[in-house]
Amino acid sequence: MAKIIAGLTTSHIPAIGNAIAGGLEQDEYWKRFFDGYEPVKKWLDEVKPDLAIVVYNDHGLNFFLNQVPTFAMGCADQYQNADEGWGIPVLKPFQGDAAFSWHVAEKLINQGVDMCTCQEMKVDHGFTVPMQLFWRHHGDYPLKTLPFAVNTVQHPLPSARRCYEVGQALRTAVESYPEDMKVVIIGTGGLSHQLQGERSGLIDVEYDIECINSVIENPEWLCNQSNSEIMEKAGTEGIEVIMWMVMRGALPENVNVLHKHYHAPISNTGAGVLLLTPQED
């Protein structure tokens, strides 16, 4: 059967894509940030997952403010990247697995998760930047993908607890797939940042570290916080940390921490990287 072998986290800010395009990984400003991904890239190259579920938020490429589903997933064999206006080069299409996606969608709906299913789906920097951070050194990406979009833009937003519950349902859905498949799930976005208003540039390092430790050891700490409480600490765009909870819900209660890294600021953002694997009974 299919099995989730790891959960990853990463920021997905478009400035990262521009830095990659400009070959700035060893630049003084960027070096420590990019160095934080090297152990994860090495591990992924060793275990060779078959598919990545990328939990991200669409930034207007598929869904604008007049129609935003709470949860949407791709059910296609290919996902096109498109120009968003950030100056990031458009990447080649990413490969999907429609049969796997439709299975997951049906099992999620049977568990009470009302999914929006997309037979055509464009992917923006929220999806492409994480894929680049973990696999760009391969040229052609060596695995299939499933884009899983969460509304973190147009209120009302799902809560951290609801995202955690959706992750739990996602794990059940994946593990019911009859074919052998190694799956990693990536929670993207965050950590603390705010892009506008009087608090523009806000970064709360202490809260970011608490969030990272909560995701590892005590998901209830974050689940118990309202969206207003999270945004008060992490900023309006810091609410993206709820997408980490989808990843965490897809893992068992106890996990192994194979890698943990935090860097701030990077483009006015606190950026965290985790590599978690299920702890065997």
Secondary structure, 3 states (H helix, E strand, C coil): CEEEEEEEEECCCHHHHHHHHCCCCCCCCCHHHHHCCHHHHHHHHHHCCCEEEEEECCCCCCCCCCCCCCEEEECCCEEEECCCCCCCCCCCCEEECHHHHHHHHHHHHHCCCCCEEECCCEECHHHHHHHHHHHHHHCCCCCEEEEEEECCCCCCCCCHHHHHHHHHHHHHHHHCCCCCEEEEEEEECCCCCCCCCCCCCCCCHHHHHHHHHHHHHCHHHHHCCCHHHHHHHHCCHHHHHHHHHHHHHCCCCCEEEEEEEEECCCCCCCEEEEEEEECCC
